[in-house]
Amino acid sequence: MSLLSYETSQNMLDLLHVNSGRTENVALSASLGRVLAQDIVAEYNDPQFPTASMDGYAVIHSDLESKEITILGDNPAGSDEKRTINSGECIKTFTGSKMPHGADTLIQIENVSVNNGKITVDETVPRGNAVRPVGEGYRAGDVLIKKGTKIGFAEIGVMAALNRVMVKVAIRPRVAVISTGSEILDLGVNSTNPSQIRSSNNYTLAALFEQAGADVVQLGTIGDERDMIMETFQNALLSADILVSTGGVSVGDYDFVKDIVPRIGAEVVYKGVAIKPGKHIMVAQREDKFILALPGFAYSSTVTAILYVLPLISKMLGRKSAYKTVAAKLGEKFRKRSRLTEFTACNVAVEDGEYFVNFKDKKVGSSAILTNMLDSSALMITGEDDGDLEQGTYVNVILLDNF
């Protein structure tokens, strides 16, 4: 079996044309987790005028050397203050209020004493104290949030401040997920013999794809029945942008998926990549739809889904990258197990701004050990040309907490 290199497979994946221009408008309150389909640009300065950042008295700074300063009145937040302060005068001004004309400084309440409508300064402050200048937050024309950003709490807050009632977002790609294999049981189904295993792949991948911004269609499990698998695949592609299956892509007598994909009119982009785990992965395309047939072992299917499905989802959403890769230093010696490009579950710690890798509590074994991905794990990449690596070696690591 001829295997593509990992780098070639990723380049070919990146060259695939996907439909990434679909957008819709949603209410700001319903936009959490969605991906922006346009830049958010400031239409005005923030603040638009000098603004008090504390409760105090708006004054002319040179007057702070005077014995007393006359209070002209109050300036509550939200009022359209139009008075002008002259030397020897001040206005009691509250947090968020527009600074009165003529005032250049706000002296906080605790720094003064008030008697008979006048203040005396107990402790002076520098010029411009507690005054937010025009444009301190942003200037008109500034791009505040870039297209392709996944909307979180901060983005919602900024857009609310800009009075964005509706937000243009990318339409979520629809991803159908199914697990194949007569030995697997879906949740809640009674086991009839101890050799059966509980299906986790379809739930793991559904959660992964939802986290990445997709709309997931959960198709459950299906046995090793060629006609049933073919019918399920064909029906799924009627509505899904991406169909992801696990199992049935190896070389066994009951591995039907690899044969079914071409029979339903899909063109195989490639099958077989020199990676561990997941070398039997298949990527296929039918018109503007994609089929990704992943291995059946839990760790294998999860890793290959991260490497090959998430980039397609990201492209459809208009995002630049599916995950973040960083350079990290090995905290212990690493023994490479094959001549393939390996993706090894690891722990990542940050010390003094630098990433470090260790393998504490990570088990060495088959590609079925999904528990290796618990506890905020990451994936360490070692290339085909790498051998055993010494402590202190720098490696590339895929972070798994920012999809």
C-alpha positions in Angstrom: 0.0 0.0 0.0 1.5 3.3 -1.1 1.2 6.0 1.5 1.2 9.8 1.0 3.4 11.8 3.4 1.6 13.7 6.0 2.7 17.0 4.5 1.5 16.1 1.1 -1.9 15.0 2.4 -2.3 18.3 4.2 -1.3 20.3 1.1 -3.8 18.4 -1.0 -6.5 19.0 1.7 -5.8 22.7 1.7 -6.2 22.8 -2.1 -9.7 21.3 -2.1 -12.3 23.8 -3.1 -15.0 24.3 -0.4 -18.1 26.4 -0.3 -17.1 29.1 2.2 -19.2 32.0 1.2 -22.5 31.1 2.8 -23.7 33.6 5.5 -26.8 34.5 7.5 -27.8 37.2 9.9 -28.6 36.2 13.5 -29.5 38.2 16.5 -26.6 39.2 18.7 -28.0 37.3 21.6 -28.0 34.1 19.5 -24.5 34.6 18.1 -22.4 33.0 20.8 -20.0 30.4 19.3 -20.8 31.5 15.7 -18.1 32.7 13.3 -18.1 36.3 12.0 -18.6 36.6 8.3 -17.5 40.3 8.2 -15.1 42.7 10.0 -16.6 44.6 12.8 -15.5 48.2 12.3 -16.0 51.1 14.7 -18.2 53.9 13.3 -17.2 56.4 16.0 -14.6 57.1 18.6 -14.9 55.6 22.1 -15.3 57.7 24.0 -16.6 60.4 21.7 -15.7 63.1 24.3 -13.5 63.3 27.4 -15.2 61.2 30.0 -14.8 60.8 33.8 -13.5 57.5 34.9 -14.2 58.1 38.6 -16.6 60.0 40.8 -15.1 63.4 41.7 -14.9 67.0 40.7 -14.1 68.3 37.2 -11.6 71.1 37.6 -8.9 73.2 35.9 -5.6 71.6 37.0 -4.0 74.9 37.9 -6.8 75.7 40.3 -5.7 72.8 42.6 -3.2 75.2 44.2 -6.1 77.4 45.3 -7.5 77.3 48.8 -11.1 76.9 47.7 -12.9 76.0 44.4 -16.6 76.8 44.0 -19.0 74.0 43.1 -21.3 74.9 40.3 -23.5 71.8 40.6 -23.8 68.1 39.7 -23.1 66.4 36.4 -24.8 62.9 36.5 -23.8 60.2 34.1 -25.9 60.4 30.9 -26.6 64.1 31.1 -25.7 66.3 28.2 -23.4 68.6 30.1 -23.0 72.0 28.4 -21.6 74.3 31.1 -18.1 75.7 30.8 -15.8 75.8 33.8 -13.9 79.0 34.5 -11.0 79.4 36.9 -12.0 78.9 40.5 -15.0 76.7 39.5 -15.7 73.0 39.5 -18.6 70.6 38.8 -19.3 67.4 40.7 -18.9 64.8 38.0 -19.7 61.1 38.1 -18.2 58.0 36.5 -19.0 57.8 32.8 -20.1 61.5 32.6 -19.0 63.8 29.9 -16.3 66.2 31.2 -17.5 69.8 31.3 -16.0 72.3 28.8 -12.9 74.0 30.2 -12.1 71.2 32.7 -8.9 69.2 32.1 -8.7 67.1 35.3 -11.0 65.1 37.7 -10.0 65.0 41.3 -11.7 62.1 43.1 -14.1 62.7 46.0 -11.8 61.2 48.6 -9.1 63.8 47.8 -11.2 66.8 48.8 -13.2 68.3 51.6 -16.5 70.0 51.0 -17.7 73.0 53.0 -20.4 75.6 52.1 -20.6 74.8 48.4 -16.8 74.8 47.9 -14.1 72.2 47.9 -10.6 72.3 49.4 -7.9 70.1 48.1 -6.5 67.6 50.6 -4.3 65.7 48.2 -3.5 66.9 44.7 -3.6 64.8 41.5 -1.7 65.1 38.1 -3.1 66.9 35.1 -5.6 64.8 33.2 -6.3 62.5 36.2 -9.3 60.1 35.8 -10.2 61.5 32.4 -10.7 59.1 29.5 -9.5 60.9 26.4 -11.4 60.8 23.1 -10.7 57.5 21.3 -9.1 55.8 24.3 -11.0 52.5 23.6 -10.9 52.8 19.8 -11.1 55.2 16.9 -13.6 55.5 14.1 -12.5 53.1 11.3 -10.7 50.7 13.6 -11.3 47.0 12.8 -12.3 45.8 16.3 -13.1 42.2 15.5 -11.8 40.4 12.4 -13.9 38.3 10.0 -13.4 34.6 10.9 -13.4 35.2 14.6 -15.4 32.8 16.7 -17.7 34.9 18.8 -17.2 34.7 22.6 -18.4 36.8 25.5 -16.0 39.7 24.8 -17.0 39.9 21.1 -20.7 40.0 22.2 -19.9 42.8 24.7 -18.1 44.9 22.1 -20.8 44.4 19.5 -23.5 45.3 22.0 -21.6 48.6 22.7 -21.7 49.3 19.0 -25.5 48.7 18.9 -25.2 45.6 16.6 -28.6 44.1 16.9 -28.0 41.6 14.1 -24.7 39.9 13.2 -23.6 38.4 9.9 -22.1 34.9 10.5 -21.0 32.0 8.5 -23.6 29.3 8.0 -22.6 26.2 10.0 -21.4 23.4 7.7 -23.5 20.3 8.3 -21.5 17.2 9.2 -23.1 13.8 9.4 -21.3 11.3 11.7 -21.7 7.5 11.7 -19.8 4.6 13.2 -19.7 1.3 11.3 -19.0 -2.2 12.6 -21.1 -5.2 13.7 -19.2 -5.4 17.0 -20.3 -1.9 18.2 -23.4 -1.1 20.2 -25.0 2.3 20.5 -25.8 3.9 23.8 -28.6 2.1 25.7 -28.5 -1.1 23.6 -28.2 -4.3 25.6 -25.1 -6.4 25.0 -25.6 -10.0 24.0 -22.0 -11.1 24.3 -18.8 -9.8 25.9 -17.0 -9.3 22.6 -19.2 -6.4 21.7 -18.0 -2.9 22.4 -19.8 0.3 23.2 -19.8 2.9 20.5 -18.0 6.1 21.5 -16.6 7.4 18.1 -19.8 8.9 16.8 -20.3 10.8 20.1 -16.7 11.9 20.4 -16.6 13.2 16.9 -20.0 14.9 17.1 -18.9 16.8 20.1 -15.6 17.7 18.4 -17.3 19.0 15.3 -19.9 21.0 17.3 -17.1 22.5 19.3 -15.4 23.5 16.0 -18.6 25.3 14.8 -20.4 22.6 12.8 -24.1 21.6 12.8 -23.9 17.8 13.4 -26.2 15.1 12.3 -25.8 12.1 14.5 -26.4 8.9 12.5 -25.5 6.5 15.3 -24.1 3.1 14.4 -24.6 0.6 11.6 -23.4 -3.0 11.2 -21.1 -4.4 8.5 -23.8 -4.6 5.9 -22.7 -3.3 2.5 -26.1 -2.3 1.1 -27.2 -0.7 4.4 -24.0 1.3 4.6 -24.3 2.5 1.0 -27.9 3.6 1.5 -27.0 5.4 4.7 -24.2 7.2 3.0 -26.3 8.3 0.0 -29.1 9.6 2.2 -26.6 11.5 4.4 -25.1 13.3 1.5 -28.5 14.7 0.5 -28.2 17.2 3.3 -24.7 17.0 4.8 -21.7 19.0 3.6 -19.3 16.5 5.1 -19.9 12.8 5.9 -17.6 11.3 8.5 -17.6 7.6 9.1 -15.4 5.5 11.4 -14.4 1.9 10.7 -14.4 -0.2 7.5 -11.4 1.4 5.8 -8.7 -1.1 6.6 -8.0 -4.3 4.6 -10.3 -6.8 6.4 -13.0 -8.9 4.8 -15.7 -6.8 6.4 -14.2 -3.4 5.7 -16.8 -2.2 3.2 -16.5 1.5 3.4 -13.4 1.9 1.3 -15.3 0.1 -1.6 -18.6 1.8 -1.1 -17.3 5.4 -1.4 -16.3 5.2 -5.1 -19.5 3.3 -5.9 -21.7 6.2 -4.7 -20.0 8.5 -7.2 -17.3 10.0 -5.0 -13.8 10.6 -6.3 -11.2 9.4 -3.9 -8.7 12.2 -3.3 -6.4 9.9 -1.4 -6.4 6.8 0.7 -3.6 6.0 3.0 -1.3 8.5 4.7 2.0 7.8 6.4 0.8 8.8 9.9 0.4 7.0 13.2 -2.4 6.6 14.2 -4.8 6.5 11.2 -2.8 5.5 8.1 -5.8 4.0 6.4 -7.7 7.3 6.3 -9.7 8.0 3.1 -10.6 11.5 1.8 -13.2 11.7 -1.1 -15.3 14.3 -2.8 -18.6 14.2 -4.6 -19.3 17.5 -6.2 -19.3 20.0 -3.3 -19.7 17.3 -0.7 -16.9 15.5 1.2 -16.5 12.0 2.6 -13.9 11.2 5.2 -13.6 7.6 6.2 -11.6 7.3 9.4 -10.3 4.3 11.3 -12.4 2.5 13.9 -10.1 2.7 17.0 -11.2 5.6 19.2 -7.8 7.4 19.5 -7.2 7.0 15.7 -10.5 8.3 14.6 -10.2 11.3 17.0 -6.7 12.3 15.9 -7.6 11.9 12.2 -10.8 13.9 12.6 -8.7 16.8 14.1 -6.1 16.6 11.3 -8.5 16.2 8.4 -12.1 17.1 9.2 -11.5 20.2 11.3 -9.6 22.0 8.5 -12.5 21.4 6.1 -15.0 22.8 8.7 -12.7 25.8 9.3 -12.5 26.6 5.6 -16.3 26.4 5.2 -16.6 28.8 8.1 -14.0 31.2 6.6 -11.5 30.7 9.4 -7.8 30.7 8.7 -6.8 27.8 10.9 -8.5 24.8 12.6 -6.2 24.7 15.6 -3.1 26.2 17.1 0.4 24.6 16.8 3.2 25.8 19.1 6.8 24.9 19.6 7.5 23.2 22.9 10.5 21.7 24.7 10.6 18.0 25.7 10.7 17.6 29.4 11.8 14.0 29.1 13.3 11.6 26.6 10.9 10.4 23.9 11.0 7.0 22.1 9.6 7.1 18.6 7.7 3.9 17.7 7.6 4.0 13.9 9.0 5.6 10.8 5.7 7.3 10.2 4.7 10.8 11.2 3.4 10.2 14.8 0.8 12.1 16.8 1.4 11.4 20.5 -0.9 12.4 23.3 1.0 14.6 25.8 0.7 17.1 28.5 1.7 20.7 27.9 2.7 23.1 30.7 3.8 26.8 30.3 6.7 28.0 32.4 8.1 31.5 32.1 6.3 31.9 28.8 7.7 28.7 27.2 5.8 25.5 26.4 7.1 22.2 27.9 5.9 18.7 27.0 5.7 15.6 29.3 3.9 12.3 29.2 2.8 11.8 32.8 -0.1 9.3 33.0 -0.1 8.8 29.2 -0.3 5.1 28.4 1.7 3.5 25.6 -0.3 1.0 23.7 -2.8 0.6 20.8 -4.7 3.3 19.0 -7.8 2.6 21.1 -6.8 4.5 24.2 -9.0 7.5 24.1 -8.4 8.3 27.8 -5.0 9.6 26.8 -6.8 12.7 25.5 -8.3 13.6 28.9 -7.0 16.3 31.2 -6.4 19.1 28.6 -4.0 17.0 26.5 -2.2 18.0 23.3 -0.8 16.2 20.3 3.0 16.1 19.8 4.1 15.8 16.2 7.2 13.8 15.3 8.1 13.5 11.6 9.1 10.5 9.4 12.7 11.4 9.7 12.7 11.8 13.4 14.1 9.1 15.7 14.2 9.0 19.4 14.4 12.5 20.9 16.4 13.7 23.8 15.1 15.8 26.7 15.2 19.5 25.8 14.5 18.9 22.1 12.0 21.3 20.5 8.9 19.7 19.0 5.7 21.0 17.4 2.5 20.5 19.4 -1.2 20.8 18.4 -3.2 22.5 21.2 -6.6 20.9 21.7 -8.3 23.6 23.8 -9.1 26.3 21.3 -11.2 24.9 18.4 
